[in-house]
Amino acid sequence: MICCENCFNDAEIKAIIKNRVKTRGNCGVCNSDNVFIYDTNVDDELVNSLNNLLNVYTTKESLP
């Protein structure tokens, strides 16, 4: 999946996409053109941050 700096509100995630990944292109999620993009199939800079975020949530089926 390709997302971009505009897909996030979090300043830290935006900074990682802009300053560490440094890849420009078109976003398939929000349709922004010529923006800093993050490709989950290629980049791994955000894996830990996104996994930590997802671990905060519990699926409905797992609730008591």
N, CA, C and O atoms as a Tripos MOL2 file, in Angstrom:
@<TRIPOS>MOLECULE
protein
  256   255    64     0     0
PROTEIN
NO_CHARGES

@<TRIPOS>ATOM
      1 N           0.8370   -1.1680    0.0000 N.3       1 MET1
      2 CA          0.0000    0.0000    0.0000 C.3       1 MET1
      3 C           0.8880    1.2400    0.0000 C.2       1 MET1
      4 O           1.9060    1.2890    0.6910 O.2       1 MET1
      5 N           0.4980    2.2210   -0.7700 N.am      2 ILE2
      6 CA          1.2120    3.4970   -0.7880 C.3       2 ILE2
      7 C           0.3260    4.5550   -0.1520 C.2       2 ILE2
      8 O          -0.8060    4.7810   -0.5810 O.2       2 ILE2
      9 N           0.8600    5.1990    0.8780 N.am      3 CYS3
     10 CA          0.1810    6.3240    1.5100 C.3       3 CYS3
     11 C           1.1680    7.4810    1.5400 C.2       3 CYS3
     12 O           2.3180    7.3250    1.1310 O.2       3 CYS3
     13 N           0.7330    8.6320    2.0180 N.am      4 CYS4
     14 CA          1.6240    9.7910    1.9670 C.3       4 CYS4
     15 C           1.5750   10.5960    3.2540 C.2       4 CYS4
     16 O           0.8360   10.2780    4.1850 O.2       4 CYS4
     17 N           2.3730   11.6350    3.2790 N.am      5 GLU5
     18 CA          2.4360   12.5230    4.4350 C.3       5 GLU5
     19 C           1.0850   13.1460    4.7520 C.2       5 GLU5
     20 O           0.8000   13.4410    5.9120 O.2       5 GLU5
     21 N           0.2480   13.3510    3.7380 N.am      6 ASN6
     22 CA         -1.0600   13.9720    3.9490 C.3       6 ASN6
     23 C          -2.0870   13.0170    4.5460 C.2       6 ASN6
     24 O          -3.1480   13.4470    5.0000 O.2       6 ASN6
     25 N          -1.7780   11.7390    4.5470 N.am      7 CYS7
     26 CA         -2.7090   10.7390    5.0910 C.3       7 CYS7
     27 C          -2.6730   10.6950    6.6130 C.2       7 CYS7
     28 O          -3.5170   10.0520    7.2370 O.2       7 CYS7
     29 N          -1.6990   11.3750    7.2150 N.am      8 PHE8
     30 CA         -1.5280   11.3330    8.6640 C.3       8 PHE8
     31 C          -1.6050   12.7310    9.2570 C.2       8 PHE8
     32 O          -1.2420   13.7120    8.6080 O.2       8 PHE8
     33 N          -2.0780   12.8150   10.4880 N.am      9 ASN9
     34 CA         -2.0770   14.0720   11.2380 C.3       9 ASN9
     35 C          -0.9070   14.1390   12.2090 C.2       9 ASN9
     36 O          -0.5350   15.2230   12.6600 O.2       9 ASN9
     37 N          -0.3300   12.9980   12.5310 N.am     10 ASP10
     38 CA          0.7390   12.9190   13.5060 C.3      10 ASP10
     39 C           2.0340   13.5110   12.9510 C.2      10 ASP10
     40 O           2.5160   13.0910   11.8990 O.2      10 ASP10
     41 N           2.5880   14.4830   13.6630 N.am     11 ALA11
     42 CA          3.7910   15.1790   13.2090 C.3      11 ALA11
     43 C           4.9950   14.2460   13.1080 C.2      11 ALA11
     44 O           5.8180   14.4030   12.2060 O.2      11 ALA11
     45 N           5.1110   13.2840   14.0100 N.am     12 GLU12
     46 CA          6.2480   12.3640   13.9960 C.3      12 GLU12
     47 C           6.1970   11.4530   12.7700 C.2      12 GLU12
     48 O           7.2200   11.2290   12.1230 O.2      12 GLU12
     49 N           5.0240   10.9320   12.4500 N.am     13 ILE13
     50 CA          4.8870   10.0720   11.2760 C.3      13 ILE13
     51 C           5.1470   10.8710   10.0050 C.2      13 ILE13
     52 O           5.8200   10.3860    9.0950 O.2      13 ILE13
     53 N           4.6220   12.0880    9.9350 N.am     14 LYS14
     54 CA          4.8790   12.9450    8.7740 C.3      14 LYS14
     55 C           6.3700   13.2030    8.6040 C.2      14 LYS14
     56 O           6.8890   13.1660    7.4880 O.2      14 LYS14
     57 N           7.0550   13.4630    9.7090 N.am     15 ALA15
     58 CA          8.4940   13.7440    9.6550 C.3      15 ALA15
     59 C           9.2740   12.5260    9.1660 C.2      15 ALA15
     60 O          10.2310   12.6760    8.4060 O.2      15 ALA15
     61 N           8.8860   11.3320    9.5860 N.am     16 ILE16
     62 CA          9.5640   10.1200    9.1340 C.3      16 ILE16
     63 C           9.3990    9.9620    7.6300 C.2      16 ILE16
     64 O          10.3600    9.6650    6.9210 O.2      16 ILE16
     65 N           8.1830   10.1620    7.1480 N.am     17 ILE17
     66 CA          7.9350   10.0190    5.7130 C.3      17 ILE17
     67 C           8.7190   11.0620    4.9230 C.2      17 ILE17
     68 O           9.2920   10.7440    3.8820 O.2      17 ILE17
     69 N           8.7500   12.2830    5.3980 N.am     18 LYS18
     70 CA          9.4190   13.3600    4.6730 C.3      18 LYS18
     71 C          10.9390   13.3180    4.7990 C.2      18 LYS18
     72 O          11.6470   13.5420    3.8170 O.2      18 LYS18
     73 N          11.4470   13.0320    5.9990 N.am     19 ASN19
     74 CA         12.8800   13.1870    6.2490 C.3      19 ASN19
     75 C          13.6850   11.9040    6.1700 C.2      19 ASN19
     76 O          14.8870   11.9590    5.9110 O.2      19 ASN19
     77 N          13.0770   10.7720    6.3810 N.am     20 ARG20
     78 CA         13.8290    9.5180    6.3440 C.3      20 ARG20
     79 C          13.5870    8.7390    5.0550 C.2      20 ARG20
     80 O          14.5300    8.2350    4.4440 O.2      20 ARG20
     81 N          12.3360    8.6400    4.6460 N.am     21 VAL21
     82 CA         12.0250    7.8730    3.4410 C.3      21 VAL21
     83 C          12.3740    8.6830    2.1960 C.2      21 VAL21
     84 O          12.9870    8.1550    1.2680 O.2      21 VAL21
     85 N          11.9960    9.9390    2.1660 N.am     22 LYS22
     86 CA         12.3680   10.8990    1.1250 C.3      22 LYS22
     87 C          11.9920   10.4730   -0.2960 C.2      22 LYS22
     88 O          12.7220   10.7720   -1.2410 O.2      22 LYS22
     89 N          10.8850    9.7920   -0.4540 N.am     23 THR23
     90 CA         10.4380    9.3710   -1.7820 C.3      23 THR23
     91 C           9.2210   10.1960   -2.1680 C.2      23 THR23
     92 O           8.2900   10.3380   -1.3750 O.2      23 THR23
     93 N           9.2220   10.7360   -3.3680 N.am     24 ARG24
     94 CA          8.0820   11.5080   -3.8560 C.3      24 ARG24
     95 C           7.3130   10.7030   -4.8940 C.2      24 ARG24
     96 O           7.8760    9.9020   -5.6400 O.2      24 ARG24
     97 N           6.0130   10.9420   -4.9120 N.am     25 GLY25
     98 CA          5.1690   10.2700   -5.8850 C.3      25 GLY25
     99 C           3.7160   10.6460   -5.6700 C.2      25 GLY25
    100 O           3.4120   11.6650   -5.0490 O.2      25 GLY25
    101 N           2.8290    9.8220   -6.1820 N.am     26 ASN26
    102 CA          1.3890   10.0610   -6.0570 C.3      26 ASN26
    103 C           0.8060    9.0830   -5.0570 C.2      26 ASN26
    104 O           1.1640    7.9050   -5.0390 O.2      26 ASN26
    105 N          -0.0900    9.5790   -4.2310 N.am     27 CYS27
    106 CA         -0.6880    8.7790   -3.1680 C.3      27 CYS27
    107 C          -1.9480    8.0750   -3.6730 C.2      27 CYS27
    108 O          -2.8410    8.7030   -4.2440 O.2      27 CYS27
    109 N          -2.0020    6.7730   -3.4530 N.am     28 GLY28
    110 CA         -3.1680    6.0050   -3.8430 C.3      28 GLY28
    111 C          -4.2960    6.0490   -2.8340 C.2      28 GLY28
    112 O          -5.4050    5.6050   -3.1280 O.2      28 GLY28
    113 N          -4.0310    6.5780   -1.6440 N.am     29 VAL29
    114 CA         -5.0590    6.6390   -0.6030 C.3      29 VAL29
    115 C          -5.8430    7.9410   -0.6910 C.2      29 VAL29
    116 O          -7.0720    7.9170   -0.7580 O.2      29 VAL29
    117 N          -5.1510    9.0740   -0.6920 N.am     30 CYS30
    118 CA         -5.8470   10.3690   -0.6940 C.3      30 CYS30
    119 C          -5.7620   11.0910   -2.0340 C.2      30 CYS30
    120 O          -6.2850   12.1940   -2.1910 O.2      30 CYS30
    121 N          -5.0920   10.4510   -3.0080 N.am     31 ASN31
    122 CA         -4.9580   10.9880   -4.3650 C.3      31 ASN31
    123 C          -4.1690   12.2830   -4.4690 C.2      31 ASN31
    124 O          -4.3650   13.0480   -5.4130 O.2      31 ASN31
    125 N          -3.2780   12.5420   -3.5130 N.am     32 SER32
    126 CA         -2.3980   13.7010   -3.5950 C.3      32 SER32
    127 C          -1.2970   13.4220   -4.6090 C.2      32 SER32
    128 O          -0.8300   12.2890   -4.7260 O.2      32 SER32
    129 N          -0.8860   14.4420   -5.3350 N.am     33 ASP33
    130 CA          0.1520   14.2970   -6.3520 C.3      33 ASP33
    131 C           1.4570   14.9400   -5.8980 C.2      33 ASP33
    132 O           1.4560   15.9640   -5.2140 O.2      33 ASP33
    133 N           2.5780   14.3190   -6.2930 N.am     34 ASN34
    134 CA          3.9140   14.8400   -6.0280 C.3      34 ASN34
    135 C           4.1230   15.1640   -4.5490 C.2      34 ASN34
    136 O           4.5300   16.2700   -4.1920 O.2      34 ASN34
    137 N           3.8410   14.1860   -3.7060 N.am     35 VAL35
    138 CA          4.0170   14.3310   -2.2580 C.3      35 VAL35
    139 C           5.0000   13.2690   -1.7770 C.2      35 VAL35
    140 O           5.3260   12.3390   -2.5150 O.2      35 VAL35
    141 N           5.4680   13.4060   -0.5500 N.am     36 PHE36
    142 CA          6.3100   12.3740    0.0360 C.3      36 PHE36
    143 C           5.4350   11.1640    0.3240 C.2      36 PHE36
    144 O           4.4150   11.2720    1.0040 O.2      36 PHE36
    145 N           5.8440   10.0040   -0.2030 N.am     37 ILE37
    146 CA          5.0330    8.7970   -0.0610 C.3      37 ILE37
    147 C           5.7580    7.7300    0.7470 C.2      37 ILE37
    148 O           6.9820    7.7430    0.8830 O.2      37 ILE37
    149 N           4.9700    6.8140    1.2720 N.am     38 TYR38
    150 CA          5.4660    5.6810    2.0400 C.3      38 TYR38
    151 C           4.8620    4.4260    1.4400 C.2      38 TYR38
    152 O           3.6410    4.2780    1.4080 O.2      38 TYR38
    153 N           5.7040    3.5230    0.9670 N.am     39 ASP39
    154 CA          5.2560    2.2660    0.3560 C.3      39 ASP39
    155 C           5.4910    1.1450    1.3530 C.2      39 ASP39
    156 O           6.6370    0.8160    1.6610 O.2      39 ASP39
    157 N           4.4160    0.5550    1.8610 N.am     40 THR40
    158 CA          4.5390   -0.4910    2.8750 C.3      40 THR40
    159 C           5.2250   -1.7440    2.3460 C.2      40 THR40
    160 O           5.7000   -2.5580    3.1370 O.2      40 THR40
    161 N           5.2880   -1.9180    1.0390 N.am     41 ASN41
    162 CA          5.9600   -3.0730    0.4580 C.3      41 ASN41
    163 C           7.4660   -2.8810    0.3480 C.2      41 ASN41
    164 O           8.2060   -3.8460    0.1550 O.2      41 ASN41
    165 N           7.9190   -1.6380    0.4700 N.am     42 VAL42
    166 CA          9.3390   -1.3240    0.3020 C.3      42 VAL42
    167 C           9.9460   -0.7520    1.5840 C.2      42 VAL42
    168 O          11.0330   -1.1600    1.9910 O.2      42 VAL42
    169 N           9.2580    0.1760    2.2110 N.am     43 ASP43
    170 CA          9.7840    0.8940    3.3790 C.3      43 ASP43
    171 C           9.4080    0.1910    4.6780 C.2      43 ASP43
    172 O           8.3610   -0.4490    4.7740 O.2      43 ASP43
    173 N          10.2900    0.3230    5.6830 N.am     44 ASP44
    174 CA          9.9890   -0.2760    6.9770 C.3      44 ASP44
    175 C          10.1840    0.6930    8.1460 C.2      44 ASP44
    176 O          10.1800    0.2900    9.3090 O.2      44 ASP44
    177 N          10.3510    1.9460    7.8230 N.am     45 GLU45
    178 CA         10.5870    2.9650    8.8530 C.3      45 GLU45
    179 C           9.4340    3.0880    9.8580 C.2      45 GLU45
    180 O           9.6700    3.3840   11.0290 O.2      45 GLU45
    181 N           8.2070    2.8680    9.4170 N.am     46 LEU46
    182 CA          7.0470    3.0700   10.2890 C.3      46 LEU46
    183 C           6.4750    1.7880   10.8730 C.2      46 LEU46
    184 O           5.4730    1.8350   11.5860 O.2      46 LEU46
    185 N           7.0810    0.6610   10.5930 N.am     47 VAL47
    186 CA          6.5150   -0.6190   11.0280 C.3      47 VAL47
    187 C           6.2820   -0.6420   12.5380 C.2      47 VAL47
    188 O           5.1820   -0.9750   12.9810 O.2      47 VAL47
    189 N           7.2810   -0.3010   13.3260 N.am     48 ASN48
    190 CA          7.1310   -0.3400   14.7840 C.3      48 ASN48
    191 C           6.0990    0.6620   15.2780 C.2      48 ASN48
    192 O           5.2890    0.3410   16.1470 O.2      48 ASN48
    193 N           6.1200    1.8610   14.7360 N.am     49 SER49
    194 CA          5.1530    2.8800   15.1650 C.3      49 SER49
    195 C           3.7270    2.4630   14.8640 C.2      49 SER49
    196 O           2.8430    2.6130   15.7080 O.2      49 SER49
    197 N           3.4950    1.9430   13.6710 N.am     50 LEU50
    198 CA          2.1420    1.5390   13.2870 C.3      50 LEU50
    199 C           1.7010    0.2860   14.0380 C.2      50 LEU50
    200 O           0.5340    0.1740   14.4130 O.2      50 LEU50
    201 N           2.6120   -0.6530   14.2630 N.am     51 ASN51
    202 CA          2.2680   -1.8410   15.0530 C.3      51 ASN51
    203 C           1.9090   -1.4760   16.4800 C.2      51 ASN51
    204 O           0.9650   -2.0300   17.0430 O.2      51 ASN51
    205 N           2.6560   -0.5450   17.0770 N.am     52 ASN52
    206 CA          2.3360   -0.0940   18.4300 C.3      52 ASN52
    207 C           0.9680    0.5640   18.4800 C.2      52 ASN52
    208 O           0.2190    0.3680   19.4370 O.2      52 ASN52
    209 N           0.6400    1.3310   17.4700 N.am     53 LEU53
    210 CA         -0.6670    1.9650   17.4100 C.3      53 LEU53
    211 C          -1.7690    0.9160   17.2990 C.2      53 LEU53
    212 O          -2.7710    0.9910   18.0100 O.2      53 LEU53
    213 N          -1.5920   -0.0460   16.4250 N.am     54 LEU54
    214 CA         -2.6020   -1.0850   16.2410 C.3      54 LEU54
    215 C          -2.7750   -1.9580   17.4750 C.2      54 LEU54
    216 O          -3.8660   -2.4740   17.7150 O.2      54 LEU54
    217 N          -1.7170   -2.1310   18.2600 N.am     55 ASN55
    218 CA         -1.8000   -2.9440   19.4730 C.3      55 ASN55
    219 C          -2.6500   -2.3000   20.5550 C.2      55 ASN55
    220 O          -3.0480   -2.9740   21.5050 O.2      55 ASN55
    221 N          -2.9330   -1.0290   20.4350 N.am     56 VAL56
    222 CA         -3.7800   -0.3280   21.3990 C.3      56 VAL56
    223 C          -5.2360   -0.7790   21.2630 C.2      56 VAL56
    224 O          -6.0010   -0.7300   22.2260 O.2      56 VAL56
    225 N          -5.6040   -1.2110   20.0740 N.am     57 TYR57
    226 CA         -6.9900   -1.5620   19.7820 C.3      57 TYR57
    227 C          -7.2420   -3.0530   19.9430 C.2      57 TYR57
    228 O          -6.3410   -3.8720   19.7650 O.2      57 TYR57
    229 N          -8.4780   -3.3900   20.2820 N.am     58 THR58
    230 CA         -8.9210   -4.7690   20.4240 C.3      58 THR58
    231 C         -10.0810   -5.0130   19.4870 C.2      58 THR58
    232 O         -10.9810   -4.1820   19.3660 O.2      58 THR58
    233 N         -10.0580   -6.1510   18.8270 N.am     59 THR59
    234 CA        -11.1830   -6.4590   17.9360 C.3      59 THR59
    235 C         -12.4400   -6.7340   18.7500 C.2      59 THR59
    236 O         -12.3690   -7.1530   19.9050 O.2      59 THR59
    237 N         -13.5520   -6.5000   18.1520 N.am     60 LYS60
    238 CA        -14.8440   -6.7160   18.8160 C.3      60 LYS60
    239 C         -14.9820   -8.1480   19.2990 C.2      60 LYS60
    240 O         -15.5230   -8.3960   20.3770 O.2      60 LYS60
    241 N         -14.4940   -9.0880   18.5040 N.am     61 GLU61
    242 CA        -14.5750  -10.5010   18.8590 C.3      61 GLU61
    243 C         -13.7450  -10.8560   20.0920 C.2      61 GLU61
    244 O         -14.0420  -11.8350   20.7770 O.2      61 GLU61
    245 N         -12.7180  -10.0760   20.3760 N.am     62 SER62
    246 CA        -11.8410  -10.3440   21.5320 C.3      62 SER62
    247 C         -12.3270   -9.7150   22.8130 C.2      62 SER62
    248 O         -11.7760   -9.9910   23.8790 O.2      62 SER62
    249 N         -13.3330   -8.8860   22.7410 N.am     63 LEU63
    250 CA        -13.8480   -8.2370   23.9500 C.3      63 LEU63
    251 C         -14.6500   -9.2290   24.7820 C.2      63 LEU63
    252 O         -15.2910  -10.1270   24.2350 O.2      63 LEU63
    253 N         -14.6180   -9.0690   26.1120 N.am     64 PRO64
    254 CA        -15.3840   -9.9880   26.9840 C.3      64 PRO64
    255 C         -16.8810   -9.7890   26.8460 C.2      64 PRO64
    256 O         -17.6590  -10.4780   27.5060 O.2      64 PRO64
@<TRIPOS>BOND
     1     1     2 1
     2     2     3 1
     3     3     4 2
     4     3     5 am
     5     5     6 1
     6     6     7 1
     7     7     8 2
     8     7     9 am
     9     9    10 1
    10    10    11 1
    11    11    12 2
    12    11    13 am
    13    13    14 1
    14    14    15 1
    15    15    16 2
    16    15    17 am
    17    17    18 1
    18    18    19 1
    19    19    20 2
    20    19    21 am
    21    21    22 1
    22    22    23 1
    23    23    24 2
    24    23    25 am
    25    25    26 1
    26    26    27 1
    27    27    28 2
    28    27    29 am
    29    29    30 1
    30    30    31 1
    31    31    32 2
    32    31    33 am
    33    33    34 1
    34    34    35 1
    35    35    36 2
    36    35    37 am
    37    37    38 1
    38    38    39 1
    39    39    40 2
    40    39    41 am
    41    41    42 1
    42    42    43 1
    43    43    44 2
    44    43    45 am
    45    45    46 1
    46    46    47 1
    47    47    48 2
    48    47    49 am
    49    49    50 1
    50    50    51 1
    51    51    52 2
    52    51    53 am
    53    53    54 1
    54    54    55 1
    55    55    56 2
    56    55    57 am
    57    57    58 1
    58    58    59 1
    59    59    60 2
    60    59    61 am
    61    61    62 1
    62    62    63 1
    63    63    64 2
    64    63    65 am
    65    65    66 1
    66    66    67 1
    67    67    68 2
    68    67    69 am
    69    69    70 1
    70    70    71 1
    71    71    72 2
    72    71    73 am
    73    73    74 1
    74    74    75 1
    75    75    76 2
    76    75    77 am
    77    77    78 1
    78    78    79 1
    79    79    80 2
    80    79    81 am
    81    81    82 1
    82    82    83 1
    83    83    84 2
    84    83    85 am
    85    85    86 1
    86    86    87 1
    87    87    88 2
    88    87    89 am
    89    89    90 1
    90    90    91 1
    91    91    92 2
    92    91    93 am
    93    93    94 1
    94    94    95 1
    95    95    96 2
    96    95    97 am
    97    97    98 1
    98    98    99 1
    99    99   100 2
   100    99   101 am
   101   101   102 1
   102   102   103 1
   103   103   104 2
   104   103   105 am
   105   105   106 1
   106   106   107 1
   107   107   108 2
   108   107   109 am
   109   109   110 1
   110   110   111 1
   111   111   112 2
   112   111   113 am
   113   113   114 1
   114   114   115 1
   115   115   116 2
   116   115   117 am
   117   117   118 1
   118   118   119 1
   119   119   120 2
   120   119   121 am
   121   121   122 1
   122   122   123 1
   123   123   124 2
   124   123   125 am
   125   125   126 1
   126   126   127 1
   127   127   128 2
   128   127   129 am
   129   129   130 1
   130   130   131 1
   131   131   132 2
   132   131   133 am
   133   133   134 1
   134   134   135 1
   135   135   136 2
   136   135   137 am
   137   137   138 1
   138   138   139 1
   139   139   140 2
   140   139   141 am
   141   141   142 1
   142   142   143 1
   143   143   144 2
   144   143   145 am
   145   145   146 1
   146   146   147 1
   147   147   148 2
   148   147   149 am
   149   149   150 1
   150   150   151 1
   151   151   152 2
   152   151   153 am
   153   153   154 1
   154   154   155 1
   155   155   156 2
   156   155   157 am
   157   157   158 1
   158   158   159 1
   159   159   160 2
   160   159   161 am
   161   161   162 1
   162   162   163 1
   163   163   164 2
   164   163   165 am
   165   165   166 1
   166   166   167 1
   167   167   168 2
   168   167   169 am
   169   169   170 1
   170   170   171 1
   171   171   172 2
   172   171   173 am
   173   173   174 1
   174   174   175 1
   175   175   176 2
   176   175   177 am
   177   177   178 1
   178   178   179 1
   179   179   180 2
   180   179   181 am
   181   181   182 1
   182   182   183 1
   183   183   184 2
   184   183   185 am
   185   185   186 1
   186   186   187 1
   187   187   188 2
   188   187   189 am
   189   189   190 1
   190   190   191 1
   191   191   192 2
   192   191   193 am
   193   193   194 1
   194   194   195 1
   195   195   196 2
   196   195   197 am
   197   197   198 1
   198   198   199 1
   199   199   200 2
   200   199   201 am
   201   201   202 1
   202   202   203 1
   203   203   204 2
   204   203   205 am
   205   205   206 1
   206   206   207 1
   207   207   208 2
   208   207   209 am
   209   209   210 1
   210   210   211 1
   211   211   212 2
   212   211   213 am
   213   213   214 1
   214   214   215 1
   215   215   216 2
   216   215   217 am
   217   217   218 1
   218   218   219 1
   219   219   220 2
   220   219   221 am
   221   221   222 1
   222   222   223 1
   223   223   224 2
   224   223   225 am
   225   225   226 1
   226   226   227 1
   227   227   228 2
   228   227   229 am
   229   229   230 1
   230   230   231 1
   231   231   232 2
   232   231   233 am
   233   233   234 1
   234   234   235 1
   235   235   236 2
   236   235   237 am
   237   237   238 1
   238   238   239 1
   239   239   240 2
   240   239   241 am
   241   241   242 1
   242   242   243 1
   243   243   244 2
   244   243   245 am
   245   245   246 1
   246   246   247 1
   247   247   248 2
   248   247   249 am
   249   249   250 1
   250   250   251 1
   251   251   252 2
   252   251   253 am
   253   253   254 1
   254   254   255 1
   255   255   256 2
@<TRIPOS>SUBSTRUCTURE
     1 MET1         2 RESIDUE 1 A MET
     2 ILE2         6 RESIDUE 1 A ILE
     3 CYS3        10 RESIDUE 1 A CYS
     4 CYS4        14 RESIDUE 1 A CYS
     5 GLU5        18 RESIDUE 1 A GLU
     6 ASN6        22 RESIDUE 1 A ASN
     7 CYS7        26 RESIDUE 1 A CYS
     8 PHE8        30 RESIDUE 1 A PHE
     9 ASN9        34 RESIDUE 1 A ASN
    10 ASP10       38 RESIDUE 1 A ASP
    11 ALA11       42 RESIDUE 1 A ALA
    12 GLU12       46 RESIDUE 1 A GLU
    13 ILE13       50 RESIDUE 1 A ILE
    14 LYS14       54 RESIDUE 1 A LYS
    15 ALA15       58 RESIDUE 1 A ALA
    16 ILE16       62 RESIDUE 1 A ILE
    17 ILE17       66 RESIDUE 1 A ILE
    18 LYS18       70 RESIDUE 1 A LYS
    19 ASN19       74 RESIDUE 1 A ASN
    20 ARG20       78 RESIDUE 1 A ARG
    21 VAL21       82 RESIDUE 1 A VAL
    22 LYS22       86 RESIDUE 1 A LYS
    23 THR23       90 RESIDUE 1 A THR
    24 ARG24       94 RESIDUE 1 A ARG
    25 GLY25       98 RESIDUE 1 A GLY
    26 ASN26      102 RESIDUE 1 A ASN
    27 CYS27      106 RESIDUE 1 A CYS
    28 GLY28      110 RESIDUE 1 A GLY
    29 VAL29      114 RESIDUE 1 A VAL
    30 CYS30      118 RESIDUE 1 A CYS
    31 ASN31      122 RESIDUE 1 A ASN
    32 SER32      126 RESIDUE 1 A SER
    33 ASP33      130 RESIDUE 1 A ASP
    34 ASN34      134 RESIDUE 1 A ASN
    35 VAL35      138 RESIDUE 1 A VAL
    36 PHE36      142 RESIDUE 1 A PHE
    37 ILE37      146 RESIDUE 1 A ILE
    38 TYR38      150 RESIDUE 1 A TYR
    39 ASP39      154 RESIDUE 1 A ASP
    40 THR40      158 RESIDUE 1 A THR
    41 ASN41      162 RESIDUE 1 A ASN
    42 VAL42      166 RESIDUE 1 A VAL
    43 ASP43      170 RESIDUE 1 A ASP
    44 ASP44      174 RESIDUE 1 A ASP
    45 GLU45      178 RESIDUE 1 A GLU
    46 LEU46      182 RESIDUE 1 A LEU
    47 VAL47      186 RESIDUE 1 A VAL
    48 ASN48      190 RESIDUE 1 A ASN
    49 SER49      194 RESIDUE 1 A SER
    50 LEU50      198 RESIDUE 1 A LEU
    51 ASN51      202 RESIDUE 1 A ASN
    52 ASN52      206 RESIDUE 1 A ASN
    53 LEU53      210 RESIDUE 1 A LEU
    54 LEU54      214 RESIDUE 1 A LEU
    55 ASN55      218 RESIDUE 1 A ASN
    56 VAL56      222 RESIDUE 1 A VAL
    57 TYR57      226 RESIDUE 1 A TYR
    58 THR58      230 RESIDUE 1 A THR
    59 THR59      234 RESIDUE 1 A THR
    60 LYS60      238 RESIDUE 1 A LYS
    61 GLU61      242 RESIDUE 1 A GLU
    62 SER62      246 RESIDUE 1 A SER
    63 LEU63      250 RESIDUE 1 A LEU
    64 PRO64      254 RESIDUE 1 A PRO
